[in-house]
Amino acid sequence: MTAPELETQILDAVDKFLERDVKPYVLEFEHADRYPEEMVEKMKSLGLFGSIIPEQYGGMGLPVTTYAKIVERVSAVWMSLSGIFNSHLIMAAAVTRFGTEDQKRKYLPKFASGEIRGGLALTEPNCGTDLQAIRTVARRDGDRYLVNGTKTWISNGIHGSCFALLVKTDPTAEPRHKGTSLFLAEKGPGFTVSRKLEKLGYKGIDSAELIFEDYAIPAENLIGGKEGFGLRHALGGLELGRINVAARGVGVAMAALDDSVRYAQQRETFGKPIAQHQAIQLKLADMATRVEAARHLTRAAAEAYDRGERCDMEAGMAKLFATEAALENSAEAMRIHGAYGYSKEFHIERYYRDAPLLCIGEGTNELQRILISRQLVARNPI
Ligand SMILES: Cc1cc2nc3c(=O)[nH]c(=O)nc-3n(C[C@H](O)[C@H](O)[C@H](O)COP(=O)(O)OP(=O)(O)OC[C@H]3O[C@@H](n4cnc5c(N)ncnc54)[C@H](O)[C@@H]3O)c2cc1C
């Protein structure tokens, strides 16, 4: 089968799953903030937890361009669902890119099947953007490390069992990033989930605070086997994370547009569908243009990633534009829908609650602008 044929087959399977097993239940799961166990089982059988894990380690080995299309489709139906495999795959990507051969053989097949699921544990109560300020410490103790500290806002924290955990192995190192290390941390004694965090949107998926108290982790779980590369390994995964979030932004922006195009032809005021009022037409045109532009930027970043090029600027631009597009389109969709946009019986209010997260996660949009600007100057020296 050629790569385009394979992509078509996979996207068709994803569309069928979304149509049959997700769409009819979104409102129910969203408003009950219920974890979608059955959908997770179906995502396992679709192979989504291994979509970009190399075939030799049990995954599908899909290019990130195809993966971004999957994320866009899933997010257009229910963004929360994408969060269950997105940060899981960023953890897997850190192992694929930087792990030892033993780590790859031990973990990647189980990540790919979804037998072990998890995510990224970087953020702490005192820092998110400035990850060099983390306070979680891992001290060497023979052939293991003892970890103490707190992580917060960790997606899949309750239902996941393994996390790429960023710690300080040398809290006094200068520059600070040289004291960081990234471990694969499986739940066990000393690793507890202290609470589920309540939030505005992104319902159904668990966000949790994790506490480590003399949690013993084998030295062989240090990703790459050498201390001091934690931040580099974590941020290497975030390039993929940014493409991922950009694709979510495209999905949410598109869902807000599609619902609005439909509604504007159904709803009549002053004797004609509101789609025939110029004020609404202007909104629809801007919304559609944002979706197209966001999709192109996301595809360009994914293509650069697949070619193995440095793509932090491209991924940053895609993330920035697509997530702001999701925010603007969800607000415009709410205006177009009038009171129904405010109703929990429609999806618009969910897009409106979900979109702001996209502007915060995987590096805030303020940070993206700074990174884009730095790269611009670095790539164009005089
Ligand atoms: C629902 C949800 C899920 C999440 N999932 C995860 C997860 O799975 N794993 C994980 O590790 N984290 C996760 N996070 C945390 C997320 O990554 C952080 O919230 C994010 O990185 C921002 O960090 P912060 O909240 O500490 O904000 P801060 O870093 O405190 O930033 C506050 C404000 O200051 C701005 N700012 C900071 N530094 C600068 C600067 N140098 N220049 C200009 N402006 C600046 C920021 O842009 C922001 O506007 C999640 C968060 C949420 C809400």
Ligand as a Chemical Component Dictionary entry (heavy atoms), coordinates in Angstrom:
data_LIG
# 
_chem_comp.id                   LIG 
_chem_comp.type                 NON-POLYMER 
_chem_comp.pdbx_formal_charge   0 
_chem_comp.three_letter_code    LIG 
# 
loop_
_chem_comp_atom.comp_id 
_chem_comp_atom.atom_id 
_chem_comp_atom.alt_atom_id 
_chem_comp_atom.type_symbol 
_chem_comp_atom.charge 
_chem_comp_atom.model_Cartn_x 
_chem_comp_atom.model_Cartn_y 
_chem_comp_atom.model_Cartn_z 
_chem_comp_atom.pdbx_ordinal 
LIG C1  C1  C 0 -5.589 21.886 31.201 1  
LIG C2  C2  C 0 -4.104 21.948 31.297 2  
LIG C3  C3  C 0 -3.350 20.825 30.984 3  
LIG C4  C4  C 0 -1.956 20.860 31.136 4  
LIG N1  N1  N 0 -1.240 19.711 30.907 5  
LIG C5  C5  C 0 0.070  19.678 31.233 6  
LIG C6  C6  C 0 0.809  18.440 31.181 7  
LIG O1  O1  O 0 0.285  17.399 30.775 8  
LIG N2  N2  N 0 2.102  18.467 31.582 9  
LIG C7  C7  C 0 2.726  19.590 32.022 10 
LIG O2  O2  O 0 3.880  19.516 32.381 11 
LIG N3  N3  N 0 2.053  20.776 32.082 12 
LIG C8  C8  C 0 0.752  20.841 31.702 13 
LIG N4  N4  N 0 0.059  22.027 31.787 14 
LIG C9  C9  C 0 0.737  23.213 32.244 15 
LIG C10 C10 C 0 1.070  24.175 31.112 16 
LIG O3  O3  O 0 2.065  23.641 30.292 17 
LIG C11 C11 C 0 1.497  25.503 31.752 18 
LIG O4  O4  O 0 0.330  26.048 32.346 19 
LIG C12 C12 C 0 2.083  26.456 30.760 20 
LIG O5  O5  O 0 3.365  26.011 30.372 21 
LIG C13 C13 C 0 2.225  27.879 31.339 22 
LIG O6  O6  O 0 2.862  27.854 32.576 23 
LIG P1  P1  P 0 2.219  28.591 33.851 24 
LIG O7  O7  O 0 0.777  28.228 33.904 25 
LIG O8  O8  O 0 3.070  28.265 35.011 26 
LIG O9  O9  O 0 2.311  30.125 33.506 27 
LIG P2  P2  P 0 3.568  31.091 33.813 28 
LIG O10 O10 O 0 4.810  30.469 33.286 29 
LIG O11 O11 O 0 3.548  31.477 35.231 30 
LIG O12 O12 O 0 3.205  32.342 32.915 31 
LIG C14 C14 C 0 2.255  33.337 33.326 32 
LIG C15 C15 C 0 2.163  34.400 32.243 33 
LIG O13 O13 O 0 3.434  35.043 32.064 34 
LIG C16 C16 C 0 3.834  34.939 30.703 35 
LIG N5  N5  N 0 5.279  34.790 30.639 36 
LIG C17 C17 C 0 6.055  33.900 31.301 37 
LIG N6  N6  N 0 7.354  34.067 31.000 38 
LIG C18 C18 C 0 7.403  35.066 30.090 39 
LIG C19 C19 C 0 8.453  35.714 29.377 40 
LIG N7  N7  N 0 9.731  35.326 29.495 41 
LIG N8  N8  N 0 8.131  36.730 28.541 42 
LIG C20 C20 C 0 6.847  37.110 28.369 43 
LIG N9  N9  N 0 5.803  36.547 29.012 44 
LIG C21 C21 C 0 6.079  35.531 29.856 45 
LIG C22 C22 C 0 3.111  33.710 30.154 46 
LIG O14 O14 O 0 2.999  33.762 28.747 47 
LIG C23 C23 C 0 1.779  33.841 30.867 48 
LIG O15 O15 O 0 0.989  34.777 30.171 49 
LIG C24 C24 C 0 -1.328 22.039 31.568 50 
LIG C25 C25 C 0 -2.079 23.195 31.836 51 
LIG C26 C26 C 0 -3.451 23.152 31.706 52 
LIG C27 C27 C 0 -4.254 24.373 32.033 53 
# 
loop_
_chem_comp_bond.comp_id 
_chem_comp_bond.atom_id_1 
_chem_comp_bond.atom_id_2 
_chem_comp_bond.value_order 
_chem_comp_bond.pdbx_ordinal 
LIG C1  C2  SING 1  
LIG C2  C3  SING 2  
LIG C2  C26 DOUB 3  
LIG C3  C4  DOUB 4  
LIG C4  N1  SING 5  
LIG C4  C24 SING 6  
LIG N1  C5  DOUB 7  
LIG C5  C6  SING 8  
LIG C5  C8  SING 9  
LIG C6  O1  DOUB 10 
LIG C6  N2  SING 11 
LIG N2  C7  SING 12 
LIG C7  O2  DOUB 13 
LIG C7  N3  SING 14 
LIG N3  C8  DOUB 15 
LIG C8  N4  SING 16 
LIG N4  C9  SING 17 
LIG N4  C24 SING 18 
LIG C9  C10 SING 19 
LIG C10 O3  SING 20 
LIG C10 C11 SING 21 
LIG C11 O4  SING 22 
LIG C11 C12 SING 23 
LIG C12 O5  SING 24 
LIG C12 C13 SING 25 
LIG C13 O6  SING 26 
LIG O6  P1  SING 27 
LIG P1  O7  DOUB 28 
LIG P1  O8  SING 29 
LIG P1  O9  SING 30 
LIG O9  P2  SING 31 
LIG P2  O10 DOUB 32 
LIG P2  O11 SING 33 
LIG P2  O12 SING 34 
LIG O12 C14 SING 35 
LIG C14 C15 SING 36 
LIG C15 O13 SING 37 
LIG C15 C23 SING 38 
LIG O13 C16 SING 39 
LIG C16 N5  SING 40 
LIG C16 C22 SING 41 
LIG N5  C17 SING 42 
LIG N5  C21 SING 43 
LIG C17 N6  DOUB 44 
LIG N6  C18 SING 45 
LIG C18 C19 SING 46 
LIG C18 C21 DOUB 47 
LIG C19 N7  SING 48 
LIG C19 N8  DOUB 49 
LIG N8  C20 SING 50 
LIG C20 N9  DOUB 51 
LIG N9  C21 SING 52 
LIG C22 O14 SING 53 
LIG C22 C23 SING 54 
LIG C23 O15 SING 55 
LIG C24 C25 DOUB 56 
LIG C25 C26 SING 57 
LIG C26 C27 SING 58 
# 
